Amino acid sequence: MPGTLYLIPNTLGPATAEADALAAILPAQVQSTAARLGFYIAENAKSARAFLKLVAQTHPLAMPLQEIRISELNVQTPAQQLPALLEPLRAGMDAGLISEAGVPAVADPGAGLVRLAHLEGIPVRPLVGPSSLLLALMASGLNGQSFAFHGYLPTDAAQRTKRLRQLEERSRSERQTQLFIETPYRNLAMLEAMATACRPTTLLCIATDLTLPSESVITRTAGAWLAAIKAGKAPDIHKKPTVFLLLADA
């Protein structure tokens, strides 16, 4: 029988090295599962080892860290290399798929591997952990019954404004919350673009550093955000992981 592909959630940012640092973020069952696996598929092997070191503080690893096999899967990985990553699972070994942050296979290159596992009849088991998208939606006060995630918007200013207005119109017609992200060093430019492109009454939420001590979630109208920016009171979101949400009024 094939092994099981466990989808292992990661933290959303740097966790402290203190004992039991993961307790408030990941359930004990997730940590114990992570500790027993001898094969991982990760975006970055170094980051995966750092995660396992934190797990080992309260859940001893089944084997020495240096003996745990870690294969990398990221946006640069060609699709034709995915079948080889599943070879240990075909041989009956359980494996963990882990993202750089949050849950794997959601806004993450691991989705293709999960699809391939299903096609080959390999069991896939998702484990509970933090998702920045869902946490942002939960805390925003916007519509959680209907929402859509769009990844990154265009970097060209004119194209970005056009896309924002398209999403605002979709939000208005479908009463649907729109979510997207940005490269952290362009966060302030994105916020200003949203506040400028959207109607003054459209609600905009900025969710930053979720689950971290510096966490901030603020929902205001586009008009209020624009006034704050002009007054030099923009939020401190530069180079910080941020989720952007908007919901247009009817």
Beta strands, then each sheet from edge to edge (+ up, - down):
strand 1: 5-8
strand 2: 39-42
strand 3: 69-72
strand 4: 95-98
strand 5: 124-126
strand 6: 147-152
strand 7: 177-181
strand 8: 203-208
strand 9: 216-221
strand 10: 242-247
sheet 1: 3+ 2+ 4+ 1+ 5+
sheet 2: 6+ 7+ 10- 8+ 9-
end
